Amino acid sequence: MIVPNDILYPTAEDRAVALTRLRAEVIGLRTAINAGLLTASYDGKSVSYGDFDEMKKRLNYAEAQLVGLAVPGYKRPTAGFAVFRRGNG
């Protein structure tokens, strides 16, 4: 289910607050991952993660939300593989 941003963030101020929070989270997660730490601190909070895969999943989710808020209507690209087969007969 896709929910329009104007329902989640009805005012420009609400959207700005959400953008600021997400930016802080992304910066905190990137800093912790680059430092090899399993605890990220951002927005006056500290969050401990079980492993780096969990942190990377949260980072990817936060980045996707950030892009969605910053660029309304943006669709994240998907990747796939093209398969070609030669018909023999």
C-alpha positions as CSV (number, residue, x, y, z in Angstrom):
1,M,0.0,0.0,0.0
2,I,1.4,3.4,-1.0
3,V,0.6,6.3,1.3
4,P,1.0,9.8,-0.1
5,N,3.5,12.0,1.7
6,D,0.9,14.7,2.4
7,I,-1.0,12.2,4.6
8,L,2.1,11.2,6.6
9,Y,3.5,14.8,6.7
10,P,0.7,17.2,6.2
11,T,2.7,20.4,6.6
12,A,6.0,21.5,5.2
13,E,7.3,21.8,8.8
14,D,6.5,18.2,9.5
15,R,8.3,17.1,6.3
16,A,11.3,19.2,7.3
17,V,11.5,17.6,10.7
18,A,11.2,14.1,9.2
19,L,14.0,15.0,6.7
20,T,16.3,16.3,9.5
21,R,15.7,13.2,11.6
22,L,16.3,10.8,8.7
23,R,19.5,12.7,7.7
24,A,20.8,12.4,11.2
25,E,20.0,8.7,11.3
26,V,21.7,8.0,8.0
27,I,24.8,9.9,9.1
28,G,24.9,8.1,12.4
29,L,24.5,4.7,10.8
30,R,27.2,5.4,8.1
31,T,29.6,6.7,10.8
32,A,29.1,3.6,13.0
33,I,29.4,1.2,10.1
34,N,32.6,2.9,8.8
35,A,34.1,2.8,12.3
36,G,33.2,-0.9,12.8
37,L,30.8,-0.2,15.7
38,L,27.5,-2.0,16.3
39,T,26.1,1.0,18.1
40,A,24.9,4.1,16.2
41,S,24.1,7.4,17.9
42,Y,21.9,10.0,16.3
43,D,19.3,12.6,17.3
44,G,20.2,12.2,20.9
45,K,19.6,8.4,20.8
46,S,21.9,5.3,20.8
47,V,20.8,2.1,19.1
48,S,22.7,-1.2,19.3
49,Y,22.4,-3.7,16.5
50,G,23.1,-7.4,16.5
51,D,25.3,-7.4,13.4
52,F,26.4,-5.3,10.4
53,D,23.8,-6.9,8.1
54,E,21.0,-5.5,10.4
55,M,22.6,-2.1,10.4
56,K,23.0,-2.1,6.6
57,K,19.3,-3.1,6.2
58,R,18.3,-0.2,8.5
59,L,20.6,2.2,6.6
60,N,19.1,1.1,3.2
61,Y,15.6,1.6,4.6
62,A,16.4,5.1,6.1
63,E,18.1,6.2,2.8
64,A,15.0,5.0,0.8
65,Q,12.7,7.0,3.1
66,L,15.0,10.0,2.9
67,V,14.9,10.0,-0.9
68,G,11.2,9.5,-0.9
69,L,10.7,12.5,1.2
70,A,13.3,14.7,-0.5
71,V,12.1,13.9,-4.0
72,P,8.4,13.2,-4.1
73,G,7.4,10.8,-6.8
74,Y,10.9,9.3,-7.1
75,K,10.8,5.5,-7.6
76,R,13.9,3.6,-6.6
77,P,15.3,1.7,-9.5
78,T,15.1,-2.0,-9.6
79,A,17.7,-4.3,-11.1
80,G,17.2,-7.6,-12.9
81,F,18.9,-10.0,-15.3
82,A,18.0,-10.4,-18.9
83,V,18.1,-14.0,-20.1
84,F,18.3,-14.8,-23.8
85,R,17.8,-18.3,-25.1
86,R,18.3,-19.6,-28.6
87,G,15.3,-21.5,-29.9
88,N,16.5,-24.9,-31.3
89,G,13.7,-26.4,-33.2
